[in-house]
Amino acid sequence: MALQNRVTPHGTIIATPARGLFMGNRGGRIHDPATRTLTNRRFASRRWICCATSFKGRLRAVMGTGYTELFFLDEVTALAAGHRPCFECRRAAAREFAASWRKAQGLAAPPSADEMDRILHRERLGPRPRAGLDGLPDGTAVLTGEGAEERAAFVRGERLLVWGEAGFTAAVARPRGISLPLLTAPAIVAVLEAGYAPVWHPSAG
């Protein structure tokens, strides 16, 4: 049986046998090691990170006694869920992310992890804003449809790619002149606009 450790673009955590390209965590343990099931908590701190699945030969027992290992289809999914690159196992990506954050916010120097995490956590817990599709950078996730037809879709050029657990399932022409609810936090949208290039699943084409 698949463990409940896969993160969707909405930030929810589901069980699925589908494999992902990245792992990460939300600042500590949010599961019961005895049963390997999630507790009622969905984060342990505001440090939500996106990590490499392999680093220096380290081996972990998933949902063991340490932090809760979470998994993502790809990096754009992790960003939509509010996670940023890890400064240990993905140092180069984390530095590029911080440099794009500095550029987006007009800062004198790249921000620290704590500075970014404070802002991201506030945006994760706040209301979901709407944004015009015309101005959104590639990698931004939006909500399309309503009710049972609601889907997460990602901006990629002139298309919107519909997200699925095992990969992107459909592509539609990117509508113009409309606004949709954002899944990706505004601060991360600004980072993407400033030039940060996240990793996409191969199904994105």
C-alpha positions in Angstrom: 0.0 0.0 0.0 1.3 3.4 -0.9 2.2 5.7 1.9 0.5 9.1 2.3 3.5 11.2 1.4 3.0 12.7 -2.1 2.3 16.4 -2.3 -0.1 17.9 -4.8 0.1 21.4 -6.3 -2.6 22.4 -3.8 -0.3 21.5 -0.9 -2.4 18.5 0.2 -0.6 15.2 0.9 -2.0 12.1 -0.8 -1.2 8.4 -1.2 -0.3 7.3 -4.7 2.0 4.6 -6.2 3.2 7.1 -8.9 6.9 8.1 -8.6 8.2 11.6 -8.4 11.4 13.4 -9.3 12.0 15.2 -5.9 11.5 14.7 -2.2 11.4 17.2 0.6 9.9 17.9 4.0 8.0 20.5 6.1 10.5 21.1 8.9 10.2 17.9 10.9 8.0 15.0 11.7 4.3 15.0 10.9 3.8 11.2 11.0 3.5 8.4 13.5 6.5 6.1 13.1 4.7 3.2 14.6 2.0 3.2 12.0 3.7 5.2 9.2 0.7 7.4 8.8 0.3 11.1 9.0 -0.9 12.8 12.2 -3.3 15.7 12.1 -0.5 18.2 11.5 0.5 19.1 8.0 3.8 20.9 8.8 6.2 21.0 11.7 7.7 24.4 11.0 7.7 27.1 8.3 10.8 25.5 6.6 9.2 23.7 3.6 11.9 22.5 1.3 12.3 20.6 -2.0 15.2 18.1 -2.0 17.1 15.8 -4.3 16.1 12.1 -4.0 19.8 11.1 -3.8 22.5 12.9 -1.9 25.9 11.7 -0.8 24.8 8.1 -0.6 22.5 8.7 2.4 19.8 6.1 3.0 16.6 6.8 4.9 13.8 4.6 6.2 10.8 6.5 4.8 8.4 7.6 7.6 10.8 6.3 10.2 11.9 8.1 13.3 13.2 11.2 11.6 11.5 14.0 9.7 8.6 13.1 7.3 9.8 12.5 3.8 7.5 14.0 1.2 7.6 13.5 -2.6 6.8 15.7 -5.6 6.1 14.9 -9.3 8.6 17.7 -10.2 9.9 21.0 -9.0 7.1 23.1 -10.4 4.7 21.0 -8.3 6.8 21.6 -5.2 6.9 25.3 -5.8 3.1 25.4 -6.3 2.8 23.7 -2.9 4.9 26.3 -1.2 8.3 24.5 -1.0 11.6 26.1 -2.0 15.0 24.5 -3.0 17.0 23.0 -0.2 20.3 24.8 0.6 22.1 21.5 1.5 21.3 18.9 -1.2 20.3 21.4 -3.9 22.7 24.2 -3.1 23.1 25.5 -6.7 19.4 25.7 -7.3 18.8 27.3 -3.9 21.3 30.0 -4.6 19.7 30.7 -8.0 16.3 30.8 -6.3 17.6 33.3 -3.7 19.3 35.4 -6.4 16.0 35.6 -8.4 14.2 36.5 -5.2 16.7 39.4 -4.6 16.2 40.6 -8.2 12.4 40.3 -7.9 12.2 42.2 -4.6 14.9 44.8 -5.4 17.1 43.7 -2.4 20.7 44.6 -2.0 21.7 41.0 -1.3 20.1 37.5 -1.6 17.8 36.8 1.3 18.5 34.1 3.9 16.4 30.9 4.0 14.7 32.3 7.2 13.8 35.5 5.5 12.2 33.7 2.5 10.5 31.2 4.7 8.7 33.8 6.8 7.2 35.4 3.7 6.3 32.1 2.1 4.6 30.7 5.2 2.5 33.8 5.5 1.4 33.4 1.9 0.7 29.7 2.3 -1.7 30.4 5.1 -3.3 33.5 3.6 -6.1 33.8 1.1 -5.5 32.6 -2.5 -5.3 35.7 -4.8 -6.3 35.8 -8.4 -4.0 36.8 -11.2 -4.3 37.6 -14.9 -3.0 34.7 -17.1 -1.5 37.1 -19.6 1.3 38.2 -17.2 2.1 34.9 -15.5 5.5 33.3 -16.0 6.1 29.7 -17.0 5.9 27.3 -14.0 3.0 29.2 -12.3 0.1 27.0 -11.2 -3.5 28.2 -11.3 -6.9 26.6 -10.6 -9.2 25.9 -13.6 -12.8 24.8 -13.5 -15.1 24.5 -10.5 -16.3 21.9 -8.1 -15.6 18.4 -9.3 -14.1 19.8 -12.5 -11.5 21.9 -10.6 -7.9 21.2 -11.7 -4.4 22.5 -11.1 -2.8 23.7 -14.4 0.6 25.1 -15.1 1.6 27.9 -17.4 4.1 26.7 -20.0 4.5 29.0 -23.0 1.2 29.3 -24.9 -0.3 26.3 -23.1 -1.8 25.3 -19.7 -0.7 21.8 -18.7 -3.2 19.9 -16.5 -1.5 18.2 -13.5 -1.8 14.5 -12.7 -0.3 12.2 -10.1 1.9 10.5 -12.7 2.5 13.4 -15.0 0.8 16.2 -16.9 -2.4 14.7 -18.5 -3.6 17.3 -21.0 -2.6 20.6 -22.6 -5.0 23.4 -23.5 -4.4 26.7 -25.2 -3.5 29.4 -22.7 -6.5 31.7 -22.3 -5.9 35.4 -22.6 -7.7 38.3 -20.9 -8.9 36.3 -17.9 -7.8 35.9 -14.2 -7.7 32.6 -12.2 -6.9 31.7 -8.6 -3.2 31.2 -8.0 -1.8 28.1 -6.4 1.8 29.2 -6.6 2.6 31.8 -3.8 3.0 35.3 -5.2 6.6 35.5 -3.9 7.4 32.4 -5.9 5.6 33.7 -9.0 7.9 36.8 -8.7 11.0 34.5 -8.5 9.9 32.7 -11.6 9.3 36.0 -13.4 12.8 37.1 -12.3 14.3 34.1 -14.2 14.4 31.1 -11.9 14.0 28.0 -14.1 12.5 25.0 -12.2 12.7 21.4 -13.2 9.6 20.0 -15.1 8.5 16.4 -15.3 9.2 14.9 -18.8 5.5 14.7 -19.5 5.5 18.5 -19.8 7.2 18.1 -23.1 
